[in-house]
Amino acid sequence: MPETHATAYDSKIEGNVIFTRFDAALNWVRKNSLWPMPMGLACCAIELMATAASRFDISRFGAEVMRFSPRQCDVMIVAGTVTYKMALAVKRIYEQMPEPKWVIAMGACASTGGMYRSYAVLQGIDQLLPVDVYISGCPPRPEALLAGLMKLQEKISRQPAFKDQQPQLAEKLEEVLT
Amino acid sequence: MTPAGGAPALQSHNQMTSQEVIESLGKSFEGKLQHKTEFRGEITYAIGESDLRDIAKFCRDKLSFDYLLDITSIDNFGEEPRFEIVYHLYSMPHAAHLRLKLKLSEDVGALDTVSDIWPTANWHEREIYDMMGIKFNGHPDLRRILMWDGYPFFPLRKDFPLAGLPSDMPDVAFTKVTPLEGGPFVTVPSTAGSKDREPRARPREL
């Protein structure tokens, strides 16, 4: 049996090692596998479906896993008119999503209430949820949703993920290292 | 067997013109039909609220108005009686329309249901209850249909503001007053172009 020399082992993995910040690695993993919670409430949901289908193919961005289960989701895409009757249900579904989580307000209605200046319609989902990306349009084209998703990916890649997730551990590490 | 048996009955319906059919309603309920308007061959009768069920049953069984297209309610705010309900009937065999109109004062505020005569009236009556606050006696399931149970207002009444009113039911729903700066966002009837007619923000300065 040939003996494994330390030098030989090192040469094998040489070139396969990358040095990076832990945040960058974590964010890279997160942003390329955003599982959406499809909150389809009106016509925007049709464009959301088109975005997921073959022509526009949201899976190119790792966001094709649309299941109606909030507990496995990372990003809620609020696609459509949020009525007051639905508003608290949307919030409840958002609360069931595990951290970290993001929200895309897709289209004019989800962003501002849109053309529905009405007693029945919530004037923007940002009154209930922290929205990360707003997409204009009525409804937005699939390209616009993809652009919004890429904007969200950019935003995620800038986040201090480790510090957000484990503030105490990050503090302790800083103490040790300084 | 069924087509052969069914065909003569259908023909006997067709022998009566829709005009004759509706006139037979006039004969049977003389004195109860308050007045008749005719517009483009479609006839509207004004009736009293107490006669609604008798007339509705007669229209369905004897005149074969088998299809209730719609029930609409009108709020003539400031007039007495305040509300007006319109039943839009259609007869499949005669291909004829008939409308029944009745007026209802706010103090009465309730009307007999026709949901056992035309089952489709069930949801129409629920919507009228939800939006106008008119109750229907004998309705099997008179709950709100669009807004939630416990919502305190009737939004299609004329005294309900366009921007809505605030309400709050913890864990169920809430409403806020809608900002209407630059509004109201309603169509402006005129012969001008669509840019001037359509509902859009019109700031005062312009």
Chai-1 contact restraints between the chains, C-beta under 6 A:
chainA,res_idxA,chainB,res_idxB,connection_type,confidence,min_distance_angstrom,max_distance_angstrom,comment,restraint_id
A,Y84,B,A173,contact,1.0,0.0,6.0,A-B,restraint_1
A,Y84,B,T175,contact,1.0,0.0,6.0,A-B,restraint_2
A,K85,B,W148,contact,1.0,0.0,6.0,A-B,restraint_3
A,K85,B,A173,contact,1.0,0.0,6.0,A-B,restraint_4
A,L88,B,A173,contact,1.0,0.0,6.0,A-B,restraint_5
A,R117,B,T178,contact,1.0,0.0,6.0,A-B,restraint_6
A,R117,B,L180,contact,1.0,0.0,6.0,A-B,restraint_7
A,R117,B,F185,contact,1.0,0.0,6.0,A-B,restraint_8
A,Y119,B,P155,contact,1.0,0.0,6.0,A-B,restraint_9
A,Y119,B,G164,contact,1.0,0.0,6.0,A-B,restraint_10
